[in-house]
Structure formats: C-alpha cells, structure tokens
Amino acid sequence: MPAVIFDGKKLAFEITKELEMKVAGLNKKKGRRLKLVTIYNPDHEPSRVYSNIKQKKAEEIGVEFEKVPVGGMTVEQISRIIGKLNLDLSVDGVMVQLPLGTANDKELIDQIDLKKDVDGLRANSVIVPATVRAVLKILGELSEQNNSKVLVVGNLGLVGARLQKELGCEGMDKHNFDSEKIKSFDVVIGCTGEAGLIKAEMVKQGVVAIDVGYPVGDFEPDVADSASFLTPVPGGVGPVTVAMLFANLVDLVSD
C-alpha cells in the first residue's frame, strides 16, 4: 500500500485556531499586539520565503511581525541589533532565521534573551525548538508508534541534536552515514538538509518517514512506495513548525 501522506496544513490550521483565541486574550491583557521579530538574510531565498510565510501566519492570528534584513552586515552589527531587541519592551519574541551566512550564527542565537528565545535554539533555552515541537506533535498523532525504534539522521545539527534528546533515540551524523543501519528502524527522521540523501532501498517496508528537510526533502520521493507514513516537503513538517513557533511565543508571554 502507498504511504499515508501527512497533511501538515490541516494540523497547522487546527493549532492556529487554538492560538487565535489565546493571542486575542494576551493582546487584550497587554493593551497591544504581541510582537515577534525575525532576523534574516534577504539574499538567501529559502529564508526570505520562510520569513514571508511566518509573517502571513502572524497576521492571521493577530501578532505583529517585523522582519530585520541583515544581509552583508558584520557579526558585530547583528549583535548590536539583537541587543536592542532584547531591551525593547514592545518586543515579545526574537528569532534568527537560519542560515544568516555568518561564521557565528550559533553565537548570535545565544545572544537572544532567554525570555524572548521563541525558536528555542539557545543552548540553555527553556523552550522546545519549534521544529522539534512540530515533529513531536506529528509523532504524537501516531499513537501506535510508542514502542517503535526511532533514528534521527542529522543528529549533530541544532534541530537534530534536540530531537534525539527529546525522543531518547539513536542518532546518525550525515558525515558518518550508514545506509544499511537505517533499514533496522521503524521511524526515520531526516534533518540533514541534504536533498534526497535517504533513498527507498535504505528504509524498511512500512517505515514512518519524517522529513524535516527544507526547501527540498531528505527523503527521495520513491520512499513513499516503501513507507506507511510520510511527511512531504513542502506541506509536511513546515506548516506545523510555523504554528509551533507562535505556540512558543504564547508560552513565553504566558509564563
């Protein structure tokens, strides 16, 4: 049987409807709209597209959204911008849309105030990263996967490392890729950013394939013929991640 293709937009819509009511209440309490600021590289097309998607979602649920383009800026200049946003009482959340293209992207993320780290990518963040939260939500919809053997491919990245920690599962770095080993897992989560890295012959029949790749998936399209469940790219994890970003914002403001 062909894989069940997960509809990320449908789940994101359900999450968004819940968020609209919560945001309305918080906006009323604060006497202004919640505000989220994203710092991004306008020369990186996927970042530009993803930032626009987030802006549209913000407008939908009643959040003010500001995009700060930093293309061509030095690390010091971007650092000063983050410092100002940390001190700005009208700003409730700050995030860096990766990659910025600097040699110190992670260092810049760690400069975001913990109380405003809406993407949860700081080393000591109290917030679960939006992408990780999205994957956990999707897996939670599959109750029969509770006792499954799970593998995170790309476990050294910011998202992959946190996913492995949250799931307590095995991980594999894309630079030490073992195509034979992948076949022994019931759930394979790809978050390497390497297009088509995981091929149909590498996975077991009936595998649950969770693709975090963007803008092109980690799984080859043919994996759908072997999988029982597949998150497509686009339209899978991505829409849920955007919804979870705003869920994180609500959680930060509510605490």
N, C-alpha and C positions, 0 to 999 in steps of 0.2 A: 504493500500500500504506500502511496506517496505521503510525504510528511505533512503534518498539520502545520500550516504556515501561520505563525503568530501575528495577530493584528495589533501592533503597538499603538496605533492611533486610537483604537477603540478603548484600550485600557487607559491611555493618557486622557481621553475625554472624560472617563469616569472619575479619575483622580482630580482633574481640573474642576469638575462640578463641585466636588467637596471643598476644594481650595477657594473657590469663588466666595463661598459663604464665610469661611474663616478670614479671608483677606478683607472682606467688607467690614467685619467686626473689628479687626485690628486697625483699619483705616479710620473708622469712627472713633475708636478709643484714642488714637494718636492725633486726630484732627487734621490728618494729611494722608496722602497715599504712601504706602511702603515704597522704598526706593532701592533698586538694585543697579549696581554699576559694573559693567564688564570692560576689562582692558584687553584689547585685541590688536592683532597685526592685520591691517586692512589689505596688505599685499598678499596675504595667504587666503586664497579663495574659499576653502572649506571653513576657515574661521569666520570669514565675512558672512557666508551663508548661514552658518550655525548661530551667529550673533543676531542675525535678522530674524531667524526662527524664534529665538528666545524673546526678542522684542515684541513679536506678534503675540506670543503667549502671555507676556506681561500685560499688554493692553487688554487682552481677553479677560484676565482675572482681576484687573484693577490695580496693577503695580506699575509705578513709574520706572522706566528703564532708560539708562543712559549708557551709550557706547563711547569709550575713550580710545581713539586710534593712536597707536604708539609706533607705527612703522618708522624705522630709521632712527628712533631715539636710543640713547645710551641707557645702560642699566641704571646709572645714577639718576637720569631724568625720570625714568619709570618709577624708580624707588621713591622719588620725591612726590610723584602723583599718588602713589599708594599711601604715603604718609599723610597727605592732605585728606584723602578719603577716609582714612582711619579716624581722623579728628572731626570730620564733618558729621554733625548730629542729625542731619537730614538724610544721611545715607545709612541704610539698614544692612546691606549686603554688598560685598565686593568679591569679584572673581577675576581670574586670569583665563582667557580663552587660549588654550594651548594649541599649537606652539606659538610663542612670541617670536622665536627665532634668535633669542639671545643665548649666550653661553651659560646664563644663570637663571633660567626660567624657574627652577625649583626654589632657588634662593629668594626670588621675588615673591613667589607664592607664600613662603614662610614669613614674609613681612606683613601680610594681611592680618589685621586684628582678629584674634580668635573669635570674638563676638560677632564678627562680620564675615567670617570664612564660610560663605554659603555653599561653596563647592566641596568643602570638606577635604581639601588636598594638602593642608598643612600637616606636618609630621605629627603634631600632637593635637590635631583637631578633635573636637567633641562631636562633630557632625560626620555621619557616614557619607562618603562621596556620592554625588547624585547618580553617577553611572552604576556604582556598586549597589546603591539602594534600588535602582531600576532592575538590575539583574536578580537581586534577592526577591523583589516583588514578583517578577515573572516566574521564578522557580517556585515561589510560594503558591502560585496558581496551579502548579503541577504537584498535587499532594502525593501522588504515587512515587515521586522521586525522593522521598525522605531517606530511604536506605540505599540510594544509588552511589556508585563510585564516581567521584567528580574530579575533573582535571582542569586547571587553568593554564592555558597556553599563552605565555607572555607574562609570567608572574613576577618579573622584575620591574615592570613599569608602575607608575603611581596607582593606576586602577587595578592592574593585575595583582600586585602585592597585597592590596587591601582586600580584594576579593578572596584570595587564598586564605587570608587571616580570618575573615568573617565566616567563610564556609568550612574552615578547618580541613581543607582538602589538599591534594597533591598539586604541584605546580611544575611547569616546564618552561625554561627560557627559550626564546626563539633562536638563540645562538647555539643552543645545545639540543636541537630539535631531534626527537626520536619518533619517526613516523610509525614504527612498529608498536611502540608502547601505547600510543594513542588508542589503538584498537581495543584495549582492555577496559576502557572507561565507558560508563553508561551516559554520563553528561560531560560534554566537552565545551568549554568556554574559551573562545578565541578573542584575545585582546592585544594582538601584536602590532596591528596596523599594516601587516604585510598582506597585500591583496592575493587571495586565492592560495594562501600557504597550506591550508588544510584541505586535502583532496578526498574524494569519495572513497578511494581504496584504503585510506588511512583510518577510517572510522568503522565501528561495528554496526551491523544491521540493527535498526531501531534506536540509534543514538539520539539523545537530545542535544541539539547543536545551538548554542547561544553565541551569537555573533556580535561582538562589541566593536568590530572594525568600522572605520568611517574615514573617508566617504565611500570606500569600497570594502566589502566584507573579507574577513579572514578565511571564510569557507568558500571553496569553489561552488558554483551553482549546482553541480551534479550531486553534491552531498544531499540535496533534497530527495534524491532517489533512494538513499540509504537511511535517512533519518526518520524518526517517528514524529519529531517536533523540531521546527527550525524558526529562528528569528531572522527575518530578511533584512537586507541593507539596500536601500533605506526602508523605513517604515516599521522597524522592529524595536530594538532597544532604544534607539534615538529619541522617539517621541516620549517614551516613558521617562528617559533621563531628563528631558526638559521639564516635564511635570514634577519630577522629584527635586529638581533644583529649586522650584518655588515652594515645594513642601519643606525643604530645608530652610528657606527664608522664613517661612511661617514659624517653624520650630525655634529658630534663633530669636525671633522677635517675641515669641510667646514665653520663652524662658526668663 
